[in-house]
């Protein structure tokens, strides 16, 4: 995927389109089988950080002649974004089942269970700017809102552990019983710390701010949905929380125009 993205961008570069490169960073809220889905405390507690390097193909300007391209709607309203990024989030259980007034063994097991989701991404997105890219490029201190949609290949590196009992990850007695009885069976298939790869769909909404003729600031709110449920190392099948993992990432970025 990385070679494809580089090769794809290089192909466009040979057509004379201009380039932009930037960096992004910001907080990540990871939604997984840890905690309660749609629970505010879970959303606020299971947060981490993400960073990345981004590259754009700008169709509105030609680097080979320092001139504008043919004035078409696509050239003036779309950019192609390639990205390499990394994010990590520490995970714990939040919500009513681990509240301070819960004193059962079940609650103790949940409180003792933690994890970490670490992901490396490579992918592309097509960004749509409803207003003219050409007009924005010459107006310092202006804004350019956008929306985007794309696909990423994600390499995930989950970790899980417990401080309950003998702290052994393979001992079912250390984990929340309803995860494996009667739903799971006799082994701990709900715990899966194997590294793997999966596809994910990425959508975002944001805006650029023209800092200078050759540089922009960017604010980007991303939603990324993975096509697997074990990105966090936990894959229980309770009806209340068995959807695939996803994250919400608020990016702050700086972009520089190379050509």
Secondary structure, 3 states (H helix, E strand, C coil): CHHHHHHHHHHHHHCCEEEEEEEEEEEEEEECCCCCCCCHHHHHHCEEEEEEEEEEEEEEEECCCCEECCCCHHHHHEEEEEEEEEEEEEEECCCHHHCCCCCCHHHHHHHHEEEEEEEEEEEEEEEECCCCHHHHHCCCCCEEEEEEEEEEEEEECCEEEECCCCCCCCCHHHCCHHHCCCCCCCCCCCECCCCEEEEEEEEEEEEEEEEECCEEEEEEEEEEEECCCCCCCECCCCCCCCCCCEEEEEEEEEEEECC
